[in-house]
Amino acid sequence: MCMYTYIHMTSKNISITEDVYNKLLKIKRNNESFSELFLRLLKIQKSTLEKSFGAWNLSEAEKKEIWASLSMRNARNWNKSNLEDFK
């Protein structure tokens, strides 16, 4: 009995500058697709971030000062609703 598995993967086009493309080419392995490269980089980033969780032993006053400073920045991603997600 033979079984065949068909996997259909969707794809998305993204636009990057020539400079970014050239930098990605430098770190991409010979037998690696760009999708595999992105997954590898994301895994590295996640691992690095997870290692830093809880690295600082901050007092409540220090935490409040940091979050107050972040919430006052003009960056579009920092608003009260998503800052609460990180506390």
TORDREN-432566 format. One line per 10 residues: number of its first residue (from 0); their letters; for each residue x, y, z of C-alpha. Coordinates in nm, 2 decimals, m for minus. Layout:
REM residues N
NUM = a = X:Y:Z | ...
//
This chain:
REM residues 87
0 = mcmytyihmt = 0.00:0.00:0.00 | 0.14:0.33:m0.10 | 0.05:0.66:0.06 | 0.12:1.00:m0.08 | 0.12:1.32:0.11 | 0.06:1.64:m0.06 | 0.16:1.96:0.13 | 0.05:2.29:m0.01 | 0.23:2.58:0.13 | 0.12:2.93:0.06
10 = sknisitedv = 0.38:3.19:m0.02 | 0.39:3.57:0.03 | 0.60:3.82:m0.16 | 0.78:4.08:0.05 | 0.97:4.38:m0.06 | 1.32:4.45:0.08 | 1.59:4.69:m0.03 | 1.89:4.57:m0.23 | 2.11:4.64:0.08 | 1.90:4.41:0.30
20 = ynkllkikrn = 1.89:4.14:0.03 | 2.27:4.14:0.00 | 2.31:4.12:0.38 | 2.07:3.83:0.39 | 2.26:3.65:0.12 | 2.58:3.68:0.32 | 2.43:3.49:0.62 | 2.22:3.25:0.41 | 2.36:2.89:0.40 | 2.42:2.74:0.05
30 = nesfselflr = 2.15:2.47:0.09 | 1.90:2.70:0.28 | 1.60:2.88:0.14 | 1.51:3.23:0.24 | 1.22:3.09:0.44 | 1.45:2.85:0.63 | 1.69:3.14:0.69 | 1.41:3.36:0.84 | 1.30:3.07:1.06 | 1.65:3.02:1.18
40 = llkiqkstle = 1.70:3.38:1.26 | 1.36:3.40:1.44 | 1.46:3.09:1.65 | 1.79:3.26:1.74 | 1.61:3.58:1.84 | 1.35:3.40:2.05 | 1.62:3.20:2.23 | 1.83:3.51:2.30 | 1.52:3.70:2.43 | 1.42:3.40:2.65
50 = ksfgawnlse = 1.76:3.39:2.81 | 1.73:3.75:2.91 | 1.39:3.72:3.08 | 1.43:3.78:3.45 | 1.79:3.87:3.42 | 1.74:4.20:3.61 | 1.62:4.20:3.96 | 1.44:4.54:3.96 | 1.26:4.70:4.24 | 0.90:4.81:4.19
60 = aekkeiwasl = 1.01:5.18:4.18 | 1.26:5.09:3.90 | 1.00:4.90:3.70 | 0.75:5.19:3.73 | 1.02:5.44:3.61 | 1.11:5.22:3.31 | 0.75:5.17:3.20 | 0.67:5.54:3.26 | 0.96:5.63:3.03 | 0.85:5.38:2.76
70 = smrnarnwnk = 0.49:5.49:2.76 | 0.59:5.86:2.71 | 0.79:5.79:2.39 | 0.65:5.89:2.06 | 0.70:5.56:1.88 | 0.38:5.44:1.72 | 0.40:5.09:1.88 | 0.41:5.21:2.24 | 0.07:5.27:2.37 | m0.10:5.18:2.69
80 = snledfk = m0.27:4.87:2.56 | 0.03:4.69:2.43 | 0.26:4.81:2.71 | 0.03:4.62:2.95 | 0.10:4.30:2.76 | 0.47:4.33:2.85 | 0.44:4.40:3.23
//
